Amino acid sequence: MEKKLVDYIIFFSWFVILFFSWVIITLVEGTNGQWWSIYRLIPEEYGPWALDVSEIKVIVAGIIFLLISYLMTLLSKRMR
């Protein structure tokens, strides 16, 4: 297998693990307005419209996890 392909696989797997672990943790533990939570419940609304999802937090977290994944790829490249 080519080294580039191995690097891409390592990069993508780190990104997926980090991003989806954050999503699962924030859906299970995040409640109403914590700074790291994806969503916020609006008490004045009722039904599915009471859930406000923050796209900015998802984008910022995605960028942070891309950077961390890139650093982990560089570290694994140096160890090989």
N, C-alpha and C positions, 0 to 999 in steps of 0.2 A: 504494500500500500504506500502511496506517496506520502511524504512528510506533510505537505500542505493539507491533504485530505484528513490526515490524523489531527492536525491542528484545528481544522474546522469542526471536526467531530467533538473534540475536547471543549472548544469554545462554546459550541451550541449546547452541549450537554450541561456545562456549568451554568449557562444562562437559563436554561429551562428549569434546572433544579432550584436555583436561587429565586427566580421569579415566581414559580408556582408554589414554592414553600412559603414565600411572603404572602401570596394570595390566600393560601389555606389558613395561615396563622391569622391574618387580618379578618378573614371571614368568621373564624371560630372565636377569636379573643377580642377583636376590635369592637368597641362599643362607642357609639355616639360622639364623634368629634375628636378622638385621640389623633395626635399629629401623624401617626404612621398608618392609620386606618384608611382603607379605600373609600368607605361609605360613611354616611351620616344619616341618622333617622330624623325626619322632620315631624315633631309631635302634632303640628296643626293639620297635617294631611292624614288621609286614611287610605289604606290599600297599598298597591305596589308603587304608587306615586310618592309615598312617604320616604322612599329610599333615594338619597342623593349620592350618586357615584362621582368621585372626583377624578376627572380625566388627567388633570395636571399632576396629581400624585402618582398615577399609574405611569405617566410619561417620564417623570423624574426618577421613579424607582427603576423603570426600564433602562434609562441611561446609566444610572449607578450600577445596576447589575451587568450591563454590557461592559463597563469599565473593569469591574471586578473579574468578570469572565475573561477579559483580555489579559489581565495581569496573571490570572491562574494559568492561562495558556502559555504565557511567557515563562512562568516558573516551571511548568511541566516540560517545556522545550529545553530548558537549561539542565534539567535532571536527566534527560535522555541522552 
